[in-house]
Amino acid sequence: MTQLHISTQFDSGAIEVLSLADPGDIQLNIRRDNASEFAQWFHFSLQGGAGVAVTLRFLNAGKCAYPKGWEDYRVVASVDRQHWFRIATRYDGQVMSAEITPSAQSIYFAYFEPYSYERHLDLIGVAADSETVEVQHLGQTLDGRDMTLLRLTDVQSATPMAEKRKIWLIARQHPGETMAEWFVEGFLERLLDADDPVARVLLAQCVFYVVPNMNPDGAVRGNLRTNAAGANLNREWQTPTMEKSPEVFLVRQKMMEVGVDLNLDAHGDEGLPYNFCVGTEGNPGYTPRVEALEDAFKASWLATCPDFQTEQGYGRTSPGEANLTLATNWVGQNFDCLAFTIEMPFKDNAKLPDALTGWSGERSRKLGASVLLPILAVVRQLR
């Protein structure tokens, strides 16, 4: 047997190796975000284990940020980094163990199917090739990466620009929630399909503002929840600063410049094995008009996408008790608009499970494409 080796020297790589002496007892710790106490994301490669029964033991799983996230969870793995599958995993309340006999000398493991920075750049590049897309540079992150906004609309449509609805989609405020950028990829792919009638109508009536990755520094660093400075971006929306949370500062500044009629903020949930969305019912400015829009949006998504549901979620926030540091609440309050946080699972969709992949990048892409229909259902009522 070739000597075992574990590497994290790649985009979003993260793990701490405690012992590699025994392939049947590889001892690991899940690494904290670079400047905060959050620990949940992992991504690493194992080399030299082909044909050998391997057990990965994550010794500090019970001390991670969301220990209940390990219940009924299965680690994802890939040989070619293109096709990811779930492997046998168990959690005893303290230690998480995963077992596999690798078919190749190199195999990758991750908390969820990664979405690399290179793929992020490819996504922007492919979109930029469309005449409906304008790529806008908003500024830079603390590590010097670009904060990129995609603006999409049919400039030839008969609807005057001043009358077009302003639809925002932001994703990966929490960088380890990679399903959020897979969601954006599917959304953009459908929106840019010239043969899709839903996309054509929406581009004629709306201007879309899409931020595929709100937290590129955290993504590359292999963080679960924070940026390079240790800021949880989804708690920065009331008072962002260029020193601590430039990502939010720059996007919020653009929102205030152009306006918002609908905002979708894509996330992943560690614990709940369902797709659901969270509205703004706790906001001081919540009105029957916004509630009717929420109901219409959710009813349309329920009717057209079996992967979406409304029975399981976080429950309703009491009136006036919303946390206005969150993007959805801040945007909904300040623009008097429809705003949702979209949550996808790290585990599987318990209402429509897949034994091989669980919830996956591809299923997140499909969900992203599906959200165009509920947008279409409410677009004329947004203002």
C-alpha positions in Angstrom: 0.0 0.0 0.0 1.2 3.5 -0.9 1.8 5.7 2.1 -1.4 7.7 3.0 -1.3 11.4 2.5 -4.0 14.1 3.0 -3.9 17.5 1.3 -5.9 20.7 1.6 -3.6 22.7 -0.7 -6.4 23.8 -3.1 -9.4 26.2 -3.3 -11.6 25.8 -0.2 -9.3 23.0 1.3 -9.8 22.6 5.0 -9.1 19.9 7.6 -6.7 19.2 10.5 -4.9 15.8 10.4 -4.3 14.2 13.8 -3.3 10.7 12.7 -2.7 8.8 9.4 -1.0 5.8 10.9 -4.0 3.4 10.5 -6.2 3.6 7.4 -9.0 2.1 9.5 -8.7 4.9 12.0 -7.8 8.2 10.2 -8.2 10.8 12.9 -9.2 14.3 11.9 -10.5 17.6 13.3 -12.8 20.0 11.4 -10.9 23.3 11.1 -12.3 26.6 12.3 -12.9 29.6 9.9 -9.7 31.6 9.7 -10.8 34.4 12.0 -13.8 33.0 13.9 -14.9 30.1 16.0 -17.2 28.6 13.4 -16.2 25.1 12.4 -18.2 22.9 10.1 -16.8 23.0 6.5 -14.2 20.5 5.4 -12.7 19.6 2.0 -9.6 17.5 1.5 -8.0 14.8 -0.6 -6.8 11.4 0.5 -4.0 9.8 -1.6 -2.6 6.3 -1.4 -5.8 4.4 -0.2 -6.9 2.5 -3.4 -8.5 -0.8 -2.5 -8.1 -0.3 1.2 -11.0 0.0 3.7 -10.7 3.5 5.0 -12.4 5.0 8.1 -12.4 8.8 8.5 -13.1 9.9 12.1 -13.9 13.5 12.7 -13.1 13.7 16.4 -14.5 17.2 17.1 -17.8 16.9 15.2 -19.8 17.2 18.4 -18.0 20.5 19.2 -18.7 22.1 15.8 -21.0 25.0 15.1 -24.0 22.9 14.2 -23.6 19.4 15.8 -27.2 18.5 14.9 -26.1 18.9 11.3 -24.3 15.6 11.5 -27.5 13.6 12.4 -28.5 11.6 9.3 -25.8 13.4 7.3 -23.5 11.6 4.8 -20.1 12.8 3.7 -19.7 13.6 -0.1 -16.8 12.1 -2.1 -15.5 12.3 -5.6 -12.6 10.7 -7.6 -12.7 13.1 -10.6 -14.0 16.2 -8.7 -16.9 16.3 -11.2 -19.2 13.6 -10.0 -19.9 13.5 -6.2 -21.6 10.8 -4.2 -22.5 10.1 -0.6 -20.6 7.6 1.5 -21.6 5.6 4.7 -21.5 8.0 7.6 -22.5 7.7 11.3 -22.5 10.1 14.2 -22.5 9.1 17.9 -23.1 12.5 19.3 -19.4 13.3 19.5 -17.5 11.7 16.7 -18.5 11.4 13.1 -17.2 8.4 11.2 -17.3 7.8 7.4 -16.2 4.6 5.6 -15.2 3.9 2.1 -12.9 1.6 0.1 -11.5 4.1 -2.5 -11.4 2.8 -6.1 -8.5 5.2 -7.0 -5.3 6.4 -5.4 -6.7 9.9 -5.0 -10.2 10.7 -3.7 -11.7 13.9 -2.4 -14.1 14.4 0.5 -16.2 17.5 1.4 -19.0 18.7 3.5 -21.0 19.5 0.4 -20.2 19.5 -3.3 -17.7 22.4 -3.7 -18.1 25.3 -6.0 -14.6 26.5 -6.9 -13.5 30.1 -7.5 -12.4 29.0 -11.0 -16.0 27.8 -11.7 -17.2 31.1 -10.3 -15.1 33.0 -12.8 -16.3 30.6 -15.6 -19.9 31.4 -14.6 -19.3 35.1 -15.0 -17.4 34.6 -18.2 -20.1 32.5 -19.8 -22.8 35.0 -18.7 -20.8 37.9 -20.1 -21.0 36.5 -23.6 -24.7 37.2 -23.7 -25.9 40.5 -25.1 -28.4 40.7 -22.2 -25.7 40.8 -19.6 -23.5 43.6 -18.3 -20.7 42.7 -15.9 -20.2 45.4 -13.2 -17.3 45.6 -10.9 -18.5 46.9 -7.5 -15.2 46.9 -5.7 -12.8 44.6 -3.9 -12.8 42.2 -0.9 -10.3 42.4 1.9 -8.2 39.8 0.1 -8.4 41.8 -3.1 -10.8 39.7 -5.0 -13.5 41.3 -7.3 -17.0 41.8 -6.1 -18.9 41.2 -9.3 -22.5 42.0 -10.2 -24.3 40.7 -13.3 -27.0 43.0 -14.6 -29.4 41.2 -17.0 -32.2 42.6 -19.1 -33.6 42.7 -22.7 -32.5 46.1 -23.8 -34.6 45.8 -27.0 -37.9 45.2 -25.1 -40.8 47.6 -25.4 -41.0 48.1 -21.7 -39.2 51.3 -20.7 -36.3 50.8 -18.3 -37.9 53.0 -15.7 -40.9 50.6 -15.6 -39.0 47.4 -15.3 -39.1 45.5 -12.0 -35.7 45.2 -10.2 -35.0 41.6 -9.2 -32.0 40.8 -7.0 -30.4 37.4 -6.4 -27.5 37.1 -4.0 -25.7 34.0 -2.8 -23.0 32.5 -0.6 -22.9 35.2 2.1 -21.9 32.1 4.1 -19.2 30.7 1.8 -19.4 27.0 2.9 -23.0 27.0 1.6 -21.9 26.1 -1.8 -25.3 24.9 -2.9 -26.2 28.6 -3.1 -23.9 29.2 -6.1 -25.0 26.0 -7.8 -28.5 27.5 -7.4 -27.3 30.7 -9.1 -25.8 28.8 -12.0 -29.1 27.0 -12.7 -30.9 30.3 -12.4 -28.6 32.1 -14.9 -28.5 29.2 -17.3 -32.3 29.3 -17.7 -32.5 33.0 -17.7 -30.0 33.2 -20.5 -31.7 30.5 -22.6 -33.1 32.3 -25.6 -35.6 29.5 -26.3 -37.1 29.6 -22.8 -40.4 31.6 -23.0 -40.4 32.3 -19.2 -36.9 33.8 -19.4 -37.8 35.9 -22.4 -40.8 37.4 -20.7 -38.9 38.1 -17.5 -36.0 39.7 -19.3 -38.4 41.9 -21.2 -40.2 43.1 -18.0 -37.4 43.1 -15.4 -33.8 44.0 -14.7 -32.0 41.3 -12.8 -29.1 42.0 -10.5 -27.2 38.9 -9.6 -24.2 38.5 -7.2 -23.2 34.9 -7.6 -20.7 34.9 -4.7 -21.1 37.5 -1.9 -18.0 36.0 0.0 -15.2 35.0 -2.4 -12.5 35.3 0.3 -14.3 33.0 2.7 -15.0 30.6 -0.1 -11.3 30.3 -1.2 -10.1 30.2 2.4 -12.4 27.2 3.1 -14.6 29.0 5.7 -18.1 27.9 6.6 -19.7 31.2 7.5 -17.4 34.2 7.6 -15.2 36.5 5.4 -11.5 37.1 5.8 -12.0 39.4 8.8 -14.2 36.9 10.6 -17.5 38.8 9.8 -20.7 36.8 9.4 -21.9 38.8 6.4 -25.6 38.0 7.1 -25.3 40.0 10.3 -23.8 43.1 8.7 -26.6 44.7 6.8 -27.5 47.5 9.1 -24.0 49.0 9.5 -21.5 47.4 7.1 -18.1 48.9 6.8 -15.3 48.7 4.1 -12.9 47.7 6.9 -14.9 44.7 8.2 -17.6 43.8 5.6 -16.9 45.5 2.3 -18.9 42.8 0.4 -22.1 43.9 2.1 -21.2 47.5 2.0 -20.7 47.5 -1.8 -23.8 45.4 -2.7 -26.0 47.4 -0.3 -24.7 50.6 -1.9 -25.7 49.4 -5.3 -29.1 48.4 -4.1 -29.7 51.9 -2.7 -28.6 53.3 -6.1 -30.9 51.2 -8.3 -33.7 50.0 -6.0 -35.2 46.6 -5.2 -38.6 45.1 -6.0 -37.7 41.5 -5.1 -34.7 40.1 -3.3 -33.7 36.4 -3.1 -30.8 35.4 -0.8 -29.7 31.8 -1.4 -28.3 29.8 1.6 -27.9 26.3 2.9 -29.2 24.9 6.2 -27.0 22.4 8.2 -29.8 20.7 10.1 -33.1 20.7 8.1 -33.3 18.2 5.2 -35.8 20.4 3.2 -35.9 23.3 0.7 -37.9 26.2 2.1 -37.9 30.0 2.2 -38.1 32.6 5.0 -39.9 35.9 4.6 -40.1 39.1 6.5 -43.1 38.7 8.7 -41.2 39.9 11.7 -40.4 43.3 10.1 -41.9 46.5 11.5 -42.9 47.4 8.0 -44.6 44.1 7.1 -47.9 44.7 5.4 -50.8 42.7 4.0 -49.5 43.5 0.5 -46.2 41.9 1.2 -47.9 38.9 2.9 -50.1 38.4 -0.2 -47.0 38.5 -2.4 -45.2 35.9 -0.2 -48.2 33.6 -0.4 -48.5 33.9 -4.1 -44.8 33.3 -4.6 -44.8 30.2 -2.4 -48.0 28.8 -3.9 -46.5 29.0 -7.4 -43.3 27.4 -6.4 -45.2 24.6 -4.6 -47.3 24.0 -7.7 -44.4 23.8 -10.1 -41.5 22.3 -8.2 -41.8 19.1 -6.1 -38.4 19.8 -4.4 -39.9 22.9 -2.7 -42.1 22.7 0.4 -43.6 24.9 3.1 -44.4 22.5 5.9 -40.9 22.4 7.4 -38.8 25.5 8.2 -37.9 28.0 10.9 -41.4 29.0 11.9 -42.8 32.5 11.8 -41.1 35.4 13.6 -43.3 37.4 15.8 -44.4 40.9 14.5 -41.7 43.5 15.1 -39.1 41.0 16.3 -37.1 40.6 13.1 -33.3 40.8 13.2 -32.7 43.7 10.8 -29.0 42.9 10.5 -30.0 40.0 8.1 -30.1 40.7 4.4 -33.7 39.6 3.8 -35.1 41.6 6.7 -33.0 44.7 6.0 -33.9 44.7 2.3 -37.6 44.0 2.8 -37.8 46.7 5.4 -35.9 49.4 3.6 -37.4 48.9 0.1 -40.9 47.8 1.2 -40.5 44.8 -1.1 -40.9 41.1 -1.3 -37.7 39.4 0.1 -36.9 35.8 0.9 -34.1 33.8 2.3 -34.0 30.5 0.3 -32.6 27.5 2.3 -31.4 24.3 0.8 -30.1 21.2 2.7 -26.6 19.9 3.3 -28.1 16.5 3.8 -30.9 15.5 1.4 -34.4 16.5 0.6 -36.4 14.2 2.9 -39.5 14.7 0.8 -37.7 13.5 -2.4 -34.5 11.7 -1.3 -31.7 10.4 -3.5 -29.7 7.5 -2.1 -26.7 8.1 -4.3 -26.2 11.9 -4.1 -28.4 13.3 -1.4 -29.0 16.9 -2.1 -26.4 17.9 -4.7 -25.0 20.6 -6.9 -27.1 19.5 -9.8 -30.3 19.4 -7.8 -29.5 22.9 -6.5 -29.0 24.0 -10.2 -32.5 22.6 -11.0 -34.0 24.4 -8.1 -32.4 27.7 -9.2 -33.9 27.3 -12.6 -37.3 26.5 -11.1 -37.5 29.8 -9.2 -38.2 31.7 -12.4 -41.8 30.5 -12.4 -42.8 31.9 -9.0 -41.0 35.2 -10.0 -43.2 35.2 -13.1 -46.3 34.6 -11.0 -45.8 37.7 -9.0 -43.8 40.1 -11.2 -46.7 42.2 -12.2 -47.8 42.7 -8.6 -44.4 43.6 -7.2 -45.2 47.4 -7.4 
